[in-house]
């Protein structure tokens, strides 16, 4: 293939990735047990929404591509269209997208949000641990994703849905995404259409009760690509200390 055609093909791939990144979808999932993911947050930005997750009482983590306007954070929700007594609403005091986030390649797609007031931690609102080391997850590790996005092309959901996915090897994932970086990890179902494709963008990839990834982008079929949180531990610590 000559160079102009190759460049065009790469641009088309990136456009597809970016378009899918902003479309929330849990495919092949089921409604979660209410409040079984108490770290989950629903982020509202006018007509857009994203997922996020609580990593400290006053800090939330999400995807950098979710910065589409002023964000209102809803914690402790199951049905985001109902005024549930478990819900806590918070504003965002400051936005901290990764300084090297690249919207064209979706590299470094991670953001921290400092909340206007600490969340009240209880049975419905909890923090989730982050990785302790920067090592890669073993291929085949089972993980959970959850979100309030589209559950298929036609149907939106007001309730939190979840599904299980498995970690892909980096080598296998580069067949789907040649521009994969060390700040990304792939996960999906090996046997059927079951993927975030894309959870709620910004929601966590949870493996062994630890947030290992952030829903970033993908095509219309598995696997999906997640920001690999363990790659950013020094930046996360520095930002939250600041």
N, C-alpha and C positions, 0 to 999 in steps of 0.2 A: 504494500500500500504506500502511495507517495505521501510526503509530509503534509500537504494541505488537507488531504482526506483524513489522515490520522488526527490532525489537530481538530477538525470538525467533529470527528467521532468522540474525542475526549470532551469537547465542549458540550455535546449532546448528553453525554453521560453525567457531567456535572450539573447540567440544567435539570435532568431528571432527579438527581440526588437532592438538589435544593428544593425542587417542587414538593418532593415527598417528605422532606424534613419538616415542612410546615403543615402537613396533613396528619392529624392525630388518628391512629388506627390500632386497635387490638384485634388481630385476626385469629380465629380458632380458639378464642378465649371463653370464659364464663364469668358470671357476676361473682365478685369477691364476697366472702363473708364480711358483713358490715364491720368496719373499723379493724379489720385484720392487718391493715397496713397503716398504722397510726402515724408513720413518718411522712405519708403522702401529703402533698399540697397541690391545690388547684390555683393556677395563676390566670387572672383575668386581665386582658388588655383590649378593651372595646370589643370588637367583633372576633378577636383572636383569643386563644387560650393555650396554655401549656401545662405540663406537669412540673413538679419540683419536689424536693424532699428536705426535711429539717435535719441539719447536721449539728446544730447547737440551739439553745432556746431562742437566740436572736439572729441566727444565720441560716439561710436557705441556699441550697445548691440547685442549679438548673442548667440548661444549655444556653450558650451565648447567643445562638440564633433566635432565642425567645425574646430578646430585647426589642419589642416592636411598639413600645409606648410605655406609659406609666402602668406599673403592675400593682394589682390588688391581690393579696394572698389569702386564700381560704384554707384553714387547717381543720382537721377533725371532721371532714365531710365524708359522707357516703353518696348521697344524692345531692348533687350540686345545685339542683333547681328547688330544693326544699330548705326552708330556714330551720335546720336541725339545731337542737339545743347544744349539741356537741361541738358545733362549729365555732372557730375563732377567726376573726377577720383582722388582718394586719396590713399596714402600708409598708412601703420600702423607703428606708432612709437613704441608702446609697447602693449604687449598682457597680459591680466589679467584674465585667467580662474579662476573660484572659487577654492580656495585652497583645498576644500574637494570634488572636482569633482571626481566621481568614474566611470571610463569607463565600468566597469563590470556591475554595477547596474544602470548606467546612472543617479545616484543621483547628485544633485547640478549642473545640466547641464546649466550653465550660464557663460558668458564671456563678459568682457568689452574690447573694443579696443580703444586705444588713437590714433587719426589720426595724420598724419604728418603735416597737415595744416587744419585750420578750414574750414568747408563747408560754402559756400556763401548761406545764407538762402533767398529763393524767393518763387514764386508760385509752383515751381517744387521740391524744396528741403526744407523740414521742419522737425523740431523735433516733437516727440510725448511725451505727458506727461506720467509719471509713477504713480502707485498707491500712495496714501497718507497714507493709513493705511494698517495693515497686516491682515485685516479681510477677510474671505472667500467670494467668489462671490456666490450669491444665485443660487441654482439649477434652470436650465432653462434659465438663462441669455443668450441673443442672442449676439453672437460675430462674428467678421469677421477674416478670414485668407486670406493671399495672397502669391503668390510665382511664380517663373519661372520654377518650377520643371516639372516632368512628369505629364501630365493630364490623362493618363491611362498607362497601362503597355507597350504599343507600341509607344505612341506619346509624343514627347517632345514639349515644347512651348518656343518660343523666347520672347513672350509677357507676361505681368503680368496677371495672372489669380487670381480670388478670389472666395470665397464661404462663406456661413454663417453656423455656427455651434452653438450648445447650450452647456452650462455647465452641466456636469453630477454630481450627488451627489457623495461625497467621498465613501459612503457605496456601492453604485452601481458600482463604478469604481473598487473597490477592488475585485469584482468578476472576472474582466478581468485581473487586475494587482495586485496580492496579495502583492507585495513589494512596493506599493505606499507609498510615504512619504509626510510629510507636505510641502515639497518643490516642490510638483507636483500637477497639476490640470488636470482633464480630460474634454475633449469636443468632440462633434461629433453630428451627426444627429440621432434623435431617430427613424426616419421612413425610411430613405433611405441611400444609400451609398454616404455620403457627408462628407468628412473629409479631414484633411491635409494629412493624411496617406502617406507621411508626407509633407505638404505645401512645402516650401523650409525649410529644417532644419535651425533653427536659426531665422526664421521669427517670427513676433509678432502675438499673439492672442489679438485682439483689441476689447474691450467691452466698449460701451459708450464713444468712442474716447480716451480711456486710454489703454496703453499696459499692459495687465495683465498676459500674459504668453509668453513663447518662445517655438516654435515647437521643441520637443525633440525626442520622439520615438513613435512607435505604431506597431500594426500588420497590416495585409492587409485589415482589415475592422475597422470601428469606434468602440469605441472612440479612439482618439489619446491622448497622454500624453504630457503636456507642463510643463516647469519649471515655478513655481508660483512666479512671480517677487516680490509680496508683502512680501514673506518670506525672501527676501534678501536685504531689504531696508537699514539696517545699513551697510552692506558690500558694497553696491553700493555707498552710500554717502562717506564712508571712502576711497574707491578706487579712486573715482573721485576727492576728495579733495586732496589726496596724490599727 
